[in-house]
Amino acid sequence: MSTTIYLSIFDAVPTWVMLAPIFLCSIVGMAIIIERIVFFRRISHDYRLVVAGCLENVRAGKTQEARVLVSRYPGPISEVIDGFLSALPGDGAASRIIADLSSGAIRKIERHLGALSTIATISPMFGLLGTVTGMMKSFSGLTREGQFAHDLLARGIAEALITTALGLIVAIPAWIFYNYMVSRVDGFVKTSSMSPTPWRTTGDGEAVGLSLKSRFQRRASIDITPLIDLSFNLVLFFMVSYSIGSVSAITVHLPRAVQAGAQRSGDLVITISEKNEVYLNDVGVRMDILLDELKKRKESVKDGAVVIRGDKMTNYETIVRVMDHLNRAGIPKFTLATTRSTE
């Protein structure tokens, strides 16, 4: 497939397609953050005091009182402690039961943290993808319309910057809250750890205790490598855009007074009306096909025999775009004329 086809494919992709994944990530991320904050507030207890009180009651043989104490503090960790207290003395399967309960508790505490980490990672990638597509749309527009298609250039740049900004707006809060929640999980794990002295032993003499271990040992961080690459791409893009978008000097060969006579055979007259409508020898032509029409007539046009007639109300940018199309068609020499005023 040629480059033109690739550009056409990306040019056909609407802006909302690039923004939709970012908005989806923002909605999911916000839902996870709110749910986790509510959950952590509900189970925020000083488990050191709970563990100390339970340990004291167990050593005194008051297991039921210890379970009543635990029931006052609802949450996954309390469920593990209660399961530990309800295990029958001398039960050889106590270690396995406690391990299963601990694993279930840590899964409840760390629920959705992996998804939040993923959102913090992929949101800038979606923004980067939108930036690349926006740049490609700009270059595609410049290829079609020429160096003076400022509206297409600005639209592509706007799409590129908007998607990048939105991707970072979603990723940064997700990254902050993920690290905050991992620290909360670590706090729960540390405060719920029981005394090194075993609470009880199994029938086989095995010491049984509570041990929670977080699955998320590493804090999330935003990979800045693609962002650095994006920065260089944007710098290059703006440099190229400026050089393309700046109006270059176009040499205009004005006719002498003796050359202002009758139009010669083979001359091409380009007329631009006050409504910015373009005509080739009184035949209307659209701006998007003007370049192709000029290329077809290049061989039949004599040197310097092209005249641009612009109404005094004609938009200046339209005249400049016509001059640019002439240069691109290989007709660098032309003359300018204006309609005669009737006043």
Steps between C-alpha positions, in 0.01 A plus 500: 500500500626848412552783745202683352270210583627486859446874536150467360416228750614707798336811355167316489516418872283752690641674807255334740647158419830613652330666797257217584760265660633786712152592624428132570821475705403814692154362586633160608788656692272743684261219592787291638642792699164584659422135580842441657489819708160402641625145565817612678307746717265219602780266608732765647555364850802480725559129456798512734260551790267233363782249466640586844158462663432170325843366591445588863160328507630190321785462745249532782285231342222747411459417133132601489578845645768539235249424224256756645778758492580424136132525398503869595741576215353374169731438208705232322775499762248454779354207307844337490551551872154362575569198280824447685325519837225261391749231393485199727801458730726227377358516148782403266335686209510834684800627304332432168174658615677814620699519176179480295329764713804728478514464123131586471539802726792643307309456174211702642732775622690519171195467275517713181850631577640314200239664275585844641869438432415400143299819449790710626726324248286491186333843520815684384535240225151582371595867515817427304298310240266797462799731464646291220168480314449874539842567351429262213170677430683832483755369253223335299317831479815682394559238231151548358456874531853636478710705735229752584244263655528666840159382619588134444839549661348664808232230528756220498723675754201562727399133487857392576535727803151432636543122500842529663369731771195283571714187519723662762201644689365146538835331569637734768210466751484125436873472567476709820203310641649162409817572698292638785287186510803272487635685803166448675516128421853486643371674811221246544746215455741638760240595761319166470811286541480301819761470766797277419391290796265234358142519610454126506652182369342223301482143605827443317668773702496746207483867602209683342491877440357757263712622212376729222714580198420763240507394135595853391854545624596754236356848475362611164680764298433667168747396232642828373676343201205544260443849641858597415451353155177697473679823593756454225225415252308815590811716466568350158135534405483869590825571318371335183158660538652845538721459196206370296243742632711814460414690187787479257576777256345429160660671204241681290599608148300813429435578132634808326263753362554378143411143612163597636328458170271229373517154654706261293393157389568244768491751787344382827291743699421412861213710629413524869159650575406706803353177647843334464379277217777392262458483120741374235420688179147563632452132599439451870741269685520393862808586701566137588541404131662823382850356526413202278337727241805726490731202449287388204524846338867556574625397154249720318584810702771725363764651723354793693161467333301426817293785639339504844199730513376561851202709600577777749284318758682169452648340811877548492561143619312364198729689262808375686376139484445533124855635461631210707317248279655661191849460644432139595367430151826623350369837378716747692442798270168680500358849514248664727206711395204659674148562385435851383305708750169640374499790748 
